[in-house]
């Protein structure tokens, strides 16, 4: 199946949709994104301090130095 995006003048929209539906075309509603919602979500993203990153780096190094026990 192929996806096709077309821009239809408002005055012809219902006619074109009727014709396409008659041909068996599935029509999806256009999803309109609201940029203000995304902006609000981005303002809630936390940042990591250098101290936080250092703890992660130390943990990574300690894990890399870990030696499995011999049986």
Secondary structure, DSSP 8 states (H G I E B T S, - for coil): ---------GGGHHHHHHHHHHTT----------HHHHHHHHHT-----HHHHHHHHHHHHHHHT------
